[in-house]
Amino acid sequence: QVTLVESGGGLVQAGGSLRLSCAASGSIFSINAMGWYRQAPGKQRELVAFIPSNGRTKYADSVKGRYTISRDNAKNTVYLQMNSLKPEDTAVYYCYANINGPGYWGQGTQVTVSS
């Protein structure tokens, strides 16, 4: 059994910062890709940032230059540093990871940016 637990969401004013964390636990032998997605009300879930095992990051155009994804393999944890937040960044953020082959999702954490 593998679980992903996110933390770090909350309410912040526009221009502010938040840092999300997602820790994987359970019977873990290998973690390949890790990433963050988000889903705003009435919209489809979209990829925000992605970091494979080789560390080559990928970002959605809307967050480039503002968000930074990183991972600590020793802790089986992926982070998302979000700076210069905008109201349109408001969404539920989900972490994703390929663990032992299959993909797993976290439960989601709410990020709300007020104007």
Residue pairs with C-beta under 8 A, 6 or more apart in sequence:
1 26
1 27
2 24
2 25
2 26
2 27
2 28
2 99
2 100
2 104
3 24
3 25
3 26
3 104
4 22
4 23
4 24
4 95
4 96
4 97
4 104
4 105
4 106
4 107
5 22
5 23
5 25
5 106
5 107
6 20
6 21
6 22
6 93
6 94
6 95
6 106
6 107
6 108
6 109
7 20
7 21
7 22
7 23
7 109
8 18
8 19
8 20
8 21
8 109
9 18
9 20
9 93
9 109
9 110
9 111
10 18
10 110
10 111
10 112
11 112
11 113
11 114
12 18
12 85
12 111
12 112
12 113
12 114
13 113
13 114
14 85
14 86
14 87
14 113
14 114
14 115
15 84
15 85
16 85
16 113
17 81
17 82
17 83
17 84
17 85
18 82
18 85
18 111
19 79
19 80
19 81
19 82
20 36
20 79
20 80
20 82
20 93
20 95
20 109
20 111
21 77
21 78
21 79
22 34
22 36
22 77
22 78
22 79
22 95
22 97
22 106
23 75
23 76
23 77
24 31
24 76
24 77
24 97
24 99
24 104
25 76
26 99
27 100
28 76
28 99
28 100
29 100
30 99
30 100
31 53
31 73
31 76
31 97
31 98
31 99
32 52
32 53
32 97
32 98
32 99
33 50
33 51
33 52
33 53
33 96
33 97
33 98
34 50
34 51
34 52
34 69
34 71
34 78
34 95
34 96
34 97
34 98
35 47
35 48
35 49
35 50
35 51
35 69
35 78
35 95
35 96
35 97
36 47
36 48
36 49
36 50
36 69
36 78
36 80
36 93
36 94
36 95
36 96
37 45
37 46
37 47
37 48
37 93
37 94
37 95
37 96
38 45
38 46
38 48
38 89
38 91
38 92
38 93
38 94
38 111
39 45
39 46
39 91
39 92
39 94
39 108
40 88
40 90
40 91
40 92
43 91
45 94
46 60
47 58
47 60
48 59
48 60
48 63
48 67
48 80
48 93
49 57
49 58
49 59
49 60
49 63
49 67
49 68
49 69
49 80
50 57
50 58
50 59
50 69
51 57
51 58
51 69
51 70
51 71
51 78
55 71
57 69
59 67
59 69
62 88
63 82
63 89
66 82
66 83
66 84
66 85
67 80
67 81
67 82
67 83
68 80
68 81
68 83
69 78
69 79
69 80
69 81
70 78
70 79
70 81
71 77
71 78
71 79
72 78
72 79
78 95
78 97
80 93
80 95
82 89
82 111
85 111
85 113
86 113
87 113
87 114
87 115
88 113
89 111
89 113
90 111
90 112
90 113
91 111
92 108
92 109
92 110
92 111
93 108
93 109
93 110
93 111
94 105
94 106
94 107
94 108
94 109
95 105
95 106
96 103
96 104
96 105
96 106
97 103
97 104
98 104
